[in-house]
Each structure stands twice: as structure tokens, then as C-alpha cells.
Amino acid sequence: MSPDLAVDTTMEFAVEIADRYAQPDAADLPTDQAWWHQSLAHGAPGIALLHIELAAAELRPFRRAHDWLTVAAGKPVTTGASTGLFYGAPAVAHALAAGAAVRPGTYRSALTPLTRKIAADVHDRVDTAHSRMDAGMLPLMAEFDGIRGLAGVGAYLLHHDPGGTALRAVLDYLVRLTQPVTNDEGTVPGWWAPTGPTGRDEDDFPGGHGNFGLAHGVCGPLALLSQSLHRGVVVAGQREAIETICAWLDSWRIDTATGYRWPYLITRDELGSRPARVQHSGANRRPSWCYGTAGIARSLHLAALAVGDAARRRVAEDALVSALTDPTQDALIGDASLCHGYAGLARIATRAASDADEPVAARLRALATELLMRAIAQPVTDNPGLLEGASGVGLAVLAAVTKPATGWATCLLIT
């Protein structure tokens, strides 16, 4: 919590956002569309999270949260390989688990079967992934990433079913994902995607690409492997897998006049040329959660904490502070959102501060406060969603002045 933010003003900001969406039927939102009720990124589950936190802080009635959870869970929920932490069964379960954290004993009739189905789907997806690896094929990002893939679903399991077999299956899979793949075109990391960043074949990405992002790239698996190790959920080869990804990040780190940076992604040609070809692409990109130095630095921070690497921890903290204080990077931030704006950067800074020693921790807390003030100063978007909309900003702002009652931010893989 930040003592520097005006508590009343901050709470009023979060409440104002929530009041816009007090009732689902009065919000003029696409509640009748099959995808919307089960999208944590854009729909009802994310809005529910804000109402849950406000109810826990006794700022608004829990009935509002319940109404939104009813929207999320009241229609058929997608299961299977097309789901991820931000869509389908895992997304709805994440919101229901938050409600149950504030009202213990509630939502179990819906949450228990959902968690069982998520675990069963994970085993099926892991089996499919191992078959793919057995065939020497490369993975699509949706197989492993934080948004759609097994790293994201694994984050749900880590916090809600840590003793189950499904989480260990995910970790075993991620360990194997770090093994290089050799084909007729040469050797690439095991997480190398054969497509462009859209998940489709693209002329600009012949031979695919290597993605660094926390949301869509290898830093999602790194974050989950590290968080699990830190919590004592360990499988064979896990520490070595963490070190492999960290070594990759070390080799592609860009040293600029204002600090360390990383590229968003690299092409097959760039893989052969090493960092010299990508200096511009990492140094001149916004330092966002989804892509960018802030998200990458936090995943590296989690890895350093998990394996007890003090030197790498300092690198991660220095990279994060420098990215958040660089005027060039700051000029690239254009909104308040969690995904790629001030609110997401503030949550990363706050979480990193909780794991840092002084005086770095104090510096990060001060930066988080500054970033949240900038978020509040932005026009409030008409988008109500969690990742790119107003609910995510409201949650980040509220978390600065009240202790979060739920693990809503675990979906970001930063905590």
C-alpha cells in the first residue's frame, strides 16, 4: 500500500469506475455474446473482480459482485484446448475463486467441477504437446504462453490446486520446452514459434520468431517455473530450465545509455546474427507488462529470487527502475491500462518492491505511486475490461490504498 496517494481520491476513482458497471443489465455491454461472459481479458470476470475487491473493502455491496459472477458462470463455459487463463473455464474459475476468497464457502458448487475440468484439460493438452515434441515440431505460442497457453493455466493451478497432478504435468512440460529443437534449418530454442507473433504465417517472419514477452512469450513459462520453485512445487530439471531461459535473456540483453532493455521478439535471421541486429527494437519500445522490459524484468526477478541469484536479481531490479525512469520509454506509454499502460507498470513496480531490499524497494514504491497518479490522470476509457480497460485500472489503483483481498493479479504472473 502506498502512503503517498490520497486515499479518499484513489478510492473514489475506483468506485466511480465500478459504479459505471453496477448492474450487468444496465451497462449497455455485449452480455448476450457467447464469448463475453467468459473473457477475463475483456468481459464479465474482470468486472466482477473489481466489484469483489470493493466489497471486501466495504466500499460497495457484495451483491454487485455476485451479479457479475452470475453473468460469468450462468452460461455454458468453454473448456478444452481453446481455453486459457483469460478465456473459458480458467477465466471464470479465476473470478469465482476471488469471490470465494471474500465469501468463504460460496461458489464451491460451480468452482469445484470447473477446477476438475481445467485439470483434465491440462493433462490432455500436455499429452498433445509431448506428442508434438516427440515429432520434432515447434510449438505455437498458444500452447505455452501466459494468455492462452499452459503457463497461464498453470498459474491458476499454482494458486488453486498446487498439490494436484495437473500443475506438475505443466511444469514437466515447460522443462522439456526449454530443450532445443534441431531441424533442417538449424537449431532453435524449444519455445521458438514457427509463425509470426499473430500466430499465423507472416511474410515478415520466415522461419518463425522467438518471443520474449511475459504475456505471449517465454517469460510466461519462466515466471511460472520460478513461482512454483519458490513455493516448493518442484519437478526434475526445473532449476535447470529456469537457468536456460535466464541465459537466453542474458544473451539478448541490450545495454543502453539509460539501462538494460530486451527486444520484444527476434526473427530467424536475427537469431543467427545475435544481438547487434536488434539493438533498435528493444531500446525503443514501451516497457509494458505484455511485451517489454518491465514484464521481462519482473520474470527475471522472480527467477533470481527462486534460485537465490543475487547478481541476476540486481540486474532485474536495475532494468526495471531504468525502464520506468527513462523519458524515452515513458513517452511511448499512451494509456492507463494493465496490459500496456501505467496501471500495469505500477503493479509490477509494487510487486517487485515487495521482494526487493532497501533502498531499491523505496524507489520502486515511489515509482508505483507516480505511475498510478498518471493512470488516474488519463481519460477513463469506455472499455470496461481487465487488461485494456477501466476495471483493470480500478483494481490497480485500489490495490495501492487497500490490501487486496483476492489474488486477482496472479493472472498477470507477476506475483
C-alpha positions in Angstrom: 0.0 0.0 0.0 1.2 3.5 -0.8 1.1 6.2 1.9 1.7 8.9 -0.7 -1.5 8.5 -2.6 -4.5 10.4 -1.5 -6.6 7.6 -0.1 -10.0 9.2 -0.5 -9.3 10.4 -4.0 -8.0 7.0 -5.0 -10.9 5.1 -3.6 -13.3 7.5 -5.2 -11.7 6.8 -8.6 -12.1 3.0 -8.2 -15.6 3.4 -7.0 -16.5 5.7 -9.9 -15.4 3.1 -12.4 -17.3 0.3 -10.6 -20.5 2.4 -10.4 -20.5 2.7 -14.2 -21.0 -1.0 -14.3 -23.0 -1.5 -11.1 -25.5 -3.9 -12.8 -24.9 -6.0 -15.9 -28.3 -5.3 -17.4 -27.7 -1.5 -17.2 -24.2 -1.4 -18.5 -25.1 -1.5 -22.3 -22.5 -4.2 -22.8 -22.5 -7.3 -25.1 -23.7 -9.6 -22.4 -25.6 -11.7 -24.9 -22.5 -12.7 -26.9 -21.1 -16.2 -26.3 -17.5 -15.1 -25.7 -18.1 -12.0 -23.5 -19.3 -13.6 -20.3 -16.2 -15.9 -20.1 -13.4 -13.4 -21.1 -11.3 -12.4 -18.2 -9.4 -10.0 -20.5 -12.4 -8.1 -21.8 -15.6 -9.2 -20.2 -17.6 -10.1 -17.1 -15.0 -11.9 -15.0 -12.7 -8.9 -14.9 -15.5 -6.5 -14.0 -16.5 -9.0 -11.2 -13.0 -8.8 -9.8 -13.3 -5.0 -9.2 -16.6 -5.4 -7.5 -15.3 -8.2 -5.3 -12.4 -6.1 -4.1 -14.6 -3.1 -3.5 -17.0 -5.3 -1.4 -14.0 -6.6 0.6 -13.0 -3.1 1.3 -16.7 -2.4 2.4 -17.0 0.3 -0.2 -19.8 -1.3 -2.2 -22.2 -4.2 -1.6 -21.1 -7.8 -2.5 -24.4 -8.2 -4.3 -22.9 -6.4 -7.3 -20.0 -8.8 -7.4 -22.4 -11.7 -7.2 -24.5 -10.4 -10.1 -21.4 -10.2 -12.3 -20.2 -13.6 -11.2 -23.7 -14.9 -12.1 -23.2 -13.5 -15.6 -19.8 -15.1 -15.9 -20.9 -18.5 -14.7 -24.5 -18.5 -15.7 -24.0 -19.7 -19.3 -22.1 -22.6 -20.8 -18.4 -22.2 -20.3 -15.8 -23.2 -23.0 -13.5 -26.0 -22.0 -10.7 -27.8 -23.8 -7.7 -26.8 -25.8 -9.1 -23.4 -26.9 -9.2 -22.0 -23.4 -6.6 -20.2 -21.4 -6.3 -18.2 -18.2 -8.0 -15.2 -19.9 -10.8 -17.2 -21.6 -13.1 -20.0 -20.9 -13.2 -22.2 -17.8 -9.9 -20.9 -16.3 -11.1 -17.3 -16.6 -14.4 -17.9 -15.0 -12.8 -20.1 -12.3 -10.3 -17.3 -11.5 -13.2 -14.9 -10.9 -15.2 -17.4 -8.8 -12.1 -18.2 -6.7 -11.8 -14.5 -5.9 -15.4 -14.4 -4.8 -14.9 -17.4 -2.6 -11.9 -15.8 -1.0 -14.0 -12.9 0.1 -17.1 -15.0 0.9 -15.7 -18.3 2.1 -17.8 -21.3 1.3 -19.6 -19.7 -1.6 -19.4 -20.7 -5.3 -18.0 -24.2 -4.5 -20.7 -25.9 -6.4 -19.5 -24.1 -9.6 -15.8 -23.8 -8.8 -15.1 -27.4 -7.8 -16.2 -29.0 -11.1 -14.6 -26.2 -13.1 -11.2 -26.8 -11.4 -11.5 -30.6 -12.1 -12.3 -29.9 -15.7 -9.4 -27.5 -16.0 -7.0 -30.1 -14.6 -8.4 -32.8 -17.0 -8.0 -30.4 -20.0 -4.4 -29.6 -18.9 -3.4 -33.3 -18.9 -4.9 -33.6 -22.4 -3.1 -30.5 -23.6 0.2 -31.6 -22.1 -0.1 -35.0 -23.7 -0.7 -33.3 -27.1 2.3 -31.1 -26.5 4.6 -34.1 -25.7 3.4 -35.8 -28.9 4.3 -32.6 -30.8 7.8 -32.6 -29.3 8.2 -36.3 -29.9 7.6 -35.5 -33.6 10.3 -32.8 -33.6 7.8 -30.0 -34.3 7.9 -26.4 -33.0 5.1 -25.0 -30.7 2.5 -22.4 -31.4 2.6 -19.7 -28.7 -1.0 -20.6 -27.7 0.5 -23.9 -26.5 2.7 -22.4 -23.8 2.1 -18.7 -23.2 0.5 -16.8 -20.4 -2.6 -15.6 -22.2 -3.8 -18.7 -24.0 -1.3 -21.4 -23.1 -0.2 -23.7 -20.4 1.9 -21.2 -18.5 -1.3 -19.2 -17.8 -3.4 -22.1 -16.8 -0.6 -23.3 -14.7 -0.7 -20.0 -12.8 -4.3 -20.7 -11.9 -3.4 -24.2 -10.7 -0.4 -23.0 -8.7 -2.7 -20.8 -6.6 -5.8 -23.0 -6.5 -4.7 -26.6 -7.0 -1.0 -26.7 -6.1 -1.0 -30.3 -4.9 -2.7 -31.7 -8.0 -1.1 -33.7 -10.7 -2.0 -31.2 -13.4 0.4 -28.5 -12.2 3.3 -30.9 -12.1 2.4 -32.0 -15.6 2.6 -28.4 -16.7 5.9 -27.9 -15.1 7.3 -31.1 -16.6 6.2 -29.9 -20.0 7.7 -26.5 -19.5 11.0 -28.1 -18.5 11.0 -30.1 -21.7 10.0 -26.9 -23.7 13.5 -25.4 -22.8 15.3 -28.2 -24.8 16.5 -27.0 -28.2 15.0 -28.3 -31.4 17.1 -29.1 -34.4 15.7 -29.4 -37.9 16.8 -28.9 -41.5 17.0 -25.1 -40.9 19.2 -25.5 -37.8 18.8 -25.4 -34.1 16.4 -23.1 -32.2 15.1 -22.9 -28.7 12.3 -25.2 -27.8 9.9 -22.3 -27.4 10.6 -21.0 -30.9 7.3 -20.3 -32.7 7.1 -21.4 -36.4 4.8 -18.5 -37.1 4.7 -14.7 -36.7 3.5 -13.1 -33.5 -0.1 -13.2 -34.6 0.0 -17.0 -34.5 -0.2 -17.1 -38.3 2.3 -17.5 -41.1 3.6 -14.0 -42.0 5.9 -12.8 -44.7 7.9 -10.7 -42.2 8.7 -13.8 -40.2 10.0 -16.6 -42.5 11.3 -19.3 -40.2 9.1 -18.0 -37.3 10.2 -16.0 -34.3 11.4 -16.1 -30.7 9.1 -14.1 -28.4 10.3 -12.6 -25.2 7.1 -11.2 -23.7 5.5 -12.1 -20.4 2.1 -12.4 -21.9 2.9 -14.1 -25.2 6.5 -15.3 -25.0 9.0 -17.3 -23.0 8.8 -15.1 -19.9 5.4 -16.6 -19.1 6.9 -20.0 -18.7 9.9 -18.5 -16.8 7.5 -16.8 -14.3 5.5 -19.9 -13.6 8.6 -22.2 -13.3 10.1 -19.6 -10.9 7.0 -19.0 -8.8 6.4 -22.7 -8.4 10.0 -23.4 -7.4 9.8 -20.5 -4.8 6.6 -22.1 -3.4 8.2 -25.6 -3.2 6.4 -27.2 -6.1 9.3 -28.8 -7.9 9.8 -31.3 -10.7 13.0 -32.8 -12.2 15.0 -30.3 -14.2 13.0 -27.2 -13.1 16.0 -25.2 -11.8 18.0 -26.1 -15.0 15.1 -24.9 -17.1 14.9 -21.6 -15.3 18.7 -21.2 -15.8 18.3 -22.0 -19.5 15.7 -19.2 -20.1 17.7 -16.8 -18.0 20.8 -17.5 -20.1 18.7 -16.7 -23.2 17.6 -13.4 -21.7 21.2 -12.6 -20.7 22.4 -13.3 -24.2 19.8 -10.9 -25.8 20.0 -8.2 -23.2 20.6 -4.8 -24.7 22.8 -2.3 -22.8 21.7 1.3 -23.5 22.8 4.6 -22.1 19.8 4.6 -19.7 19.8 0.9 -18.7 19.1 -2.7 -19.7 16.4 -3.5 -22.3 15.2 -6.5 -24.2 13.7 -6.9 -27.7 10.0 -7.8 -28.0 10.9 -10.7 -30.3 13.5 -11.8 -32.8 13.3 -13.3 -36.3 15.1 -16.4 -37.6 17.7 -14.2 -39.4 18.3 -12.2 -36.2 18.8 -15.4 -34.3 21.8 -16.1 -36.4 23.2 -12.6 -36.2 22.9 -12.3 -32.4 22.1 -9.0 -30.6 23.7 -6.5 -32.9 20.7 -6.6 -35.3 18.1 -6.0 -32.6 19.5 -3.0 -30.7 16.9 -0.7 -32.0 13.9 -3.0 -31.4 14.5 -3.3 -27.7 15.7 0.1 -26.9 12.8 1.9 -28.5 9.7 0.0 -27.3 7.3 0.8 -24.4 8.2 -1.1 -21.2 4.8 -2.7 -20.8 3.6 -5.8 -18.9 2.5 -7.8 -22.0 5.7 -7.0 -24.1 8.6 -5.0 -23.0 11.3 -4.6 -20.4 9.1 -4.2 -17.3 7.4 -7.6 -17.7 10.6 -9.3 -18.7 12.5 -7.8 -15.8 9.9 -8.9 -13.3 10.0 -12.5 -14.7 13.8 -12.4 -14.4 13.4 -11.0 -10.9 11.1 -13.9 -9.9 13.7 -16.4 -11.4 16.5 -14.8 -9.4 14.5 -15.0 -6.2 13.6 -18.6 -6.8 17.2 -19.8 -7.4 18.9 -17.3 -5.0 20.9 -15.5 -7.6 21.8 -12.1 -6.1 23.6 -10.8 -9.2 20.7 -11.5 -11.5 18.3 -10.0 -9.0 20.2 -6.8 -9.2 20.2 -6.8 -13.0 16.4 -7.3 -12.9 15.8 -4.5 -10.4 18.2 -2.1 -12.3 16.4 -2.9 -15.6 13.0 -2.3 -14.1 14.0 1.0 -12.4 15.8 2.3 -15.5 12.9 1.4 -17.8 10.4 3.2 -15.6 12.5 6.3 -15.3 13.7 6.6 -18.9 12.0 9.6 -20.6 12.2 7.9 -24.0 10.4 4.8 -22.7 7.9 7.0 -20.8 7.0 8.9 -24.0 5.9 5.6 -25.5 3.3 4.8 -22.9 -0.1 6.0 -24.1 -2.8 4.8 -21.7 -3.6 3.8 -18.2 -4.2 0.1 -18.8 -2.8 -3.0 -17.1 -1.8 -4.6 -20.4 0.5 -1.9 -21.8 -0.1 1.3 -19.7 0.6 2.9 -16.4 -1.5 0.6 -14.2 0.3 -2.5 -15.3 3.7 -0.9 -14.7 2.6 0.2 -11.3 1.6 -3.3 -10.3 4.9 -4.7 -11.5 6.8 -2.0 -9.5 4.8 -2.7 -6.4 5.2 -6.4 -6.6 9.0 -6.1 -7.3 9.3 -3.7 -4.3 7.8 -6.3 -2.0 10.7 -8.6 -3.0 13.5 -6.0 -3.0 15.8 -4.7 -0.3 16.1 -1.0 0.6 16.8 1.5 -1.0 15.6 -0.2 -4.2 12.3 -1.1 -2.6 11.6 2.5 -1.7 12.5 3.6 -5.2 10.1 1.2 -6.7 7.3 2.1 -4.3 7.8 5.8 -5.2 7.7 4.9 -8.9 4.5 2.9 -8.4 2.8 5.9 -6.8 3.9 8.2 -9.6 2.6 5.7 -12.2 -0.7 5.4 -10.5 -1.1 9.1 -10.4 -0.5 9.2 -14.1 -3.1 6.4 -14.6 -5.7 8.4 -12.7 -4.9 11.5 -14.8 -5.8 9.6 -18.1 -9.3 9.8 -19.5 -11.4 6.9 -18.3 -11.9 4.5 -21.2 -15.3 3.2 -22.2 -13.8 -0.2 -22.3 -14.7 -2.0 -19.0 -12.3 -4.9 -19.3 -9.5 -6.0 -17.1 -6.4 -6.0 -19.4 -7.1 -2.9 -21.6 -10.0 -1.3 -19.8 -11.3 0.5 -16.8 -11.7 -2.4 -14.4 -8.0 -3.2 -14.5 -7.1 0.4 -13.8 -9.6 0.5 -10.9 -8.1 -2.7 -9.4 -4.6 -1.4 -9.7 -5.5 1.9 -8.1 -7.5 0.3 -5.3 -4.7 -2.1 -4.5 -2.4 0.9 -3.7 -4.5 2.0 -0.8 -6.2 -1.2 0.4 -4.6 -4.6 0.8 -6.0 -6.8 -2.0 -8.4 -9.4 -0.6 -8.1 -11.7 -3.5 -5.3 -13.0 -5.7 -6.7 -11.2 -8.7 -3.2 -10.1 -10.0 -1.9 -13.7 -10.1 -3.3 -13.9 -13.7 -0.6 -11.4 -14.6 2.1 -13.9 -13.5 3.9 -11.2 -11.5 3.1 -12.4 -8.1 
